[in-house]
Amino acid sequence: MREFYVWVEQDEDGMYVGEVPQLPACYAQGATLDELMANIREVIALCVEDDGEPLADFPVFVGVQRVTV
């Protein structure tokens, strides 16, 4: 089991959009947060699917900082 972080935003139509910064092109959407999380789990599984090759170590997600300008 691996742990991933999901960056969640809400678009202009109210849909939740999630992206996994550790995995390139790994994103999903859902009408609710529960739907988004179910969808992103499926996408993560596809992104890290073991095709016989050892899985690479993923970059460590450090976090998000808020800056006031």
Order of alpha helices (4+ residues) and beta strands (2+ residues): beta-beta-beta-alpha
